[in-house]
């Protein structure tokens, strides 16, 4: 993932929309896979940390279509699980995705 391309977008909504679009539509990733991509990014790329805040802000303060809200909620729930160090084994099938 090229985090620098997403980070230059002007607003949190644009950055969040772009990340979700890439994960869901371009790469065809389930929320669990997108969470893992985000987690890997946060572990290796400082620009990805800003995106986590953007995604949470958009989820809590923006009107989203139900499908986008559901995907984002599930993705962030899985991301929080990864961040807390719990149940990483449950996501093992997605690690090579």
C-alpha positions, 0 to 999 in steps of 0.5 A: 500500500502506498500510504503517501498517496492517501496521506496527501488527500485534503480531508479525513473523509477523502483519505478514509473513502480512498482507503476503503475503496482500495481495500473493498473494491480494488483489492476485494478484501473483507473487513478482516483483511483490510484491518490487517493491511491497516495494522501492518501499515501502522506497524511500519509506516507513520503516515498510516497512523493518521489514517486510523484517526481519519477512519474513526472520525469519519465513522463517528461524525459523517453520514455514510451509506449503510454498507460503507458504515458496516464495512468500516465498523467491522474493519475498525473492530478487527483493527482494535483487536489486532492493536490490543494483541488479542486473537491475532491467531484468529486472523492467521488465514488473512495474513498472506492476503 
